[in-house]
C-alpha cells in the first residue's frame, strides 16, 4: 500500500498522506514517498498549485517513535541524530523550497513534525476539530524545525514550544498559524476550492511572488535560523535526561501509549 497518494484535479495536484491507522505518523517510507510526490508535483508543467492533505482523522502526529522506527544505534550518538534530523528538516522545508505554492489542509492532530510541515506550507486551512502543537519538549526533545517564532513572534512561540500544549483551530487562526478554519466535514471540498481559486493566478506570477517572499525571509536569516536550530537541538536527542529516561523506560515496558499517557497526565491542570 502506498503511504502517499497523488492525483490531479485540473491544475491542482493533491498529495495525500495515507497512513491513517498510525495517524499519518512519519516513518522512513512515508518520508521518502512524500518527498518524491512533492518533487514530482513541483516538476509537473500541468500543475500550478499543490494541495497537501491526509487520510483519516488526523493530518499528521509527527515522527513515528514506535518500535522499529528509531535506530537504537544512534540513541546516544549526537552525530547520527544530527544526520537523521537533517533529513527530517529537509522534508519539512520541502513545501517552502518548492517553486509552486503548497496548501495544507489539516484535520484532527497536527503535532510535532506534522505541525512543522503544515507551518512550512504557503497557506494552511484547518478543520474546526484540528489541534496543533509541539509536544516533543515533554519527552526531552525539540524541533528539528524551530519555525514558530518566525510566524507568531517570540513570546507566543516560547509558550507553545516550552509547554508543549496543544492549541485548537480558532487559537491557531488568531495567532496567524492558519489562514482559514472550516467545518470538519467541509475541509476536503473547501481546500480544493481554495486551491483551484489560487490556480487561476498565472503560475509564473505565483512562482515569482513565492520566490520574492522566500528570498526576503532568507535575507532576514530564516534559512540560517532553521539550520542553527537543528545544530542546537540535535545533541539533545542523544542526551540522557531524567525525564527522557523515564519516558523510554515506560515505553519499553508498557508501550508508547502508556508512556504518552503518563506524561500527559502531569499537565492536566
N, C-alpha and C positions, 0 to 999 in steps of 0.2 A: 504494500500500500504506500502510495506517495504521501509524504508528510507535508508537502506543499503543492497546492494545485494552482494552475494558471488557466485563465480563459479571457477571451477578448469580447467586449461589447462595444461596437462602433470604434471610437478612438481611445477607449479605456481598457487597459489590461488589469484584470482583477487577480491579485495574488492572495491565496487563502492558506493560512496556517491550518494544517489538517491533522492535528494530534489531539482531538477533543477529549479522549479518555484520560489524558495527562494534563488537561487544561492548557494544551499547547506549550508546555514547558520545552525549553530549547535544549535538545541533545545534539551530538555531533552531526547526526544525519540530517536533522531539521535545519541546523545552521548551514550546512553545505547546500542543501536543496533550496533554501530561501535565498542564499547568495546567488546561486545560479539563476533562479527565477527572476530576481530583481535585475540582475545584469542583462538577462535576455530581454526583458521588457524595455530597459533603457536603450538597448541597441535596435529595437524594433522600429522601423521607419513609420509603421502604421499606428504606433502608439503615441498619444500626446500626454496622457495622464495615467498614473499608476494608482490603483486603489488597493491598499493592504488591509485585509480583514481576516477573521478567524472563525473556524467552525466550532460549534458547541457553545457552552455557556460562558466561556471566558476568552478574552483576547490572548493573553499570554501571562503566565505566572512567573516568568523569568527562566533562569537556567535550571535544568534538571539536576538536582543534587541527590537523587535517589541512588540505590545500589547499582553499581556498574557504570555510572556516568562520571565519576571522578576517579582519575588515575591516582591510586594510593601512593605511587612512587613520588608524586610531587607534593604530598601532604605537607612536608616541611621544607620544601625546596623553593625558595623565592624566585629563582631564575626560571624554573619550569612554570611557576604560576604566572610570571610576567609574560612568558611566551603564549600561554593559553589565553590570558586575559587580553593580550594584544589582538588575537583572533576574534575574541568576543566584541571588542571595541570596533574592529573593522566591520563586523556585521551590523552593529547598532548604528554606525555612522554611514552605512551604505545609502539609506534614503537621502541623507544630507549631501553625499558625494555624487549622486546621480544627476544627470543633466535635466531630467524631467521631474516635474513635481510629483510627490508621493503623498497621498491622503490616507491617513489611518482611520479605521472605523473600529472603535473599542467598545466591547461589552463585558460585563462581568468583571473579572480581575485583570488589571494590567499592572503587574508588580515587578520590581527589580529590573532585570534586563528587558522585560516586556514593556515596562513603563518607559525606560530609557529609549527603546526602539520607537515607541509612539511619539516621544518628545523630539526625536531627530527627524520625524516626518515633517513635511512642509505645513500640512494642515491636519487637524485631528477632530473627528466627530466622535462624540461619546453617547452611548445609550444611557438612559436615566439610571440604570442599575449598575453602572460602571463604578469600580473602585480603583483608585490609583495609589501607589505607594512604593517606598524603598525599604522593605522590612529587613534587608540583609544586615543592617547595623546591629540588629538584635542577636545576630549569630556571630558577631565579632568580625564582620567583613563590610566592605563598602564598595560602591562603584560596580564595574570599572569606569563608567562614564559619569563624571560629576558635571552634568549639564544643567541641572535645575537652576543654579544661581544666574545663569545667562538668560533664563526665561522669566523668572519671577523675583529676582533680587536676592540679596544675601540673607536678610532676616527671615524671610519666608522659607527659603531653601534650607537654611540651617535647621529650622524647626522640623521640616519634612524629613530631612536626612538624619538628624540627630536622634529623633524619637522613633522613627520607623513606622509611624502611624499611617493608616490608610485615610484617604480623603474621598468624598463622594464626587459625583459628576458635577453637581452645582458648584461645589467649592473649587474644583478644577477649572471650571468656566470662569468663576470670579477671579481666580489667580492668573488667568491667561494661559493655562496649560492646554486647554482645548478651545476650539473655535465655536462649536455648537453642541447643544445637548438635545437629543431627540428621544421619543418613546422607544423602549427596547424593541418592540415589535416592528418598528419602522426603520431601524438602523440600516438594514440592507438596502432598502429602496431609497431612503433619504441620502445615504452616502453615494450610491450610484448616480442619483440625480445630481448631486453636488459635483461629482467627478465629471459627469457629462457636460454640465454647465461650464466647468472650467475648461473642458476640451474645446469649447467654442473659440477660445483665445488661440491665436496662431502659435504653433509650437515654437517658432523662432523667438517670439516675444516672451513666452513663458521661460524658455531656456535662458535668455538674456537677463530677464528680471531675477530669476533664481540665482544666476551666477553673480549678478551685481550685489544682491543681498548677502550671499555667502562670502564674497570677496571682502565686503565691508566688515563682516563679522570676523573673518580671518585676520584682517588688518588690525583689528582690535584685540587679537590674541586668542580667538575662540579655539582654533585647532591646537595651538600650542598648549592651551589650558587643558584640553582633553588628554593630551599626551603626558603632560606633567602630572595630572591627576592619576593617570594609570601608573606612572612610575612611583607615586607616593603610596597608593593603596595596595599594590601588588605584594609587597612584603607582609602586609597584614594577613593575607590569606595563608601564608606559611607560618605565621606566628602561633605560639602556644599560649592561649589566654585561658583564664579560669572559666569564663562563660563559654568559650568555644569548645573546651574540653568536655564540659558538662553536656553541652548540646550533642556533641559527637558520641558521647557515651550512651545517652538515652536513645539516640538514633540507631546505634549499633545493636542495642539490647531489645528495644521495643518498636523500632521502626521510625521512619521520618515523620509520620503523622503524629506520633506520641511526642516527639521532640518539639514539633511546631506548637502543639497544644500546651506543652509545659511552658514554653517561653511566652506564648500569647497570654496565658493566664495571669502572668505577672503584671500585665499592662491593662487589666480590666478597669481599673479606677483612674 
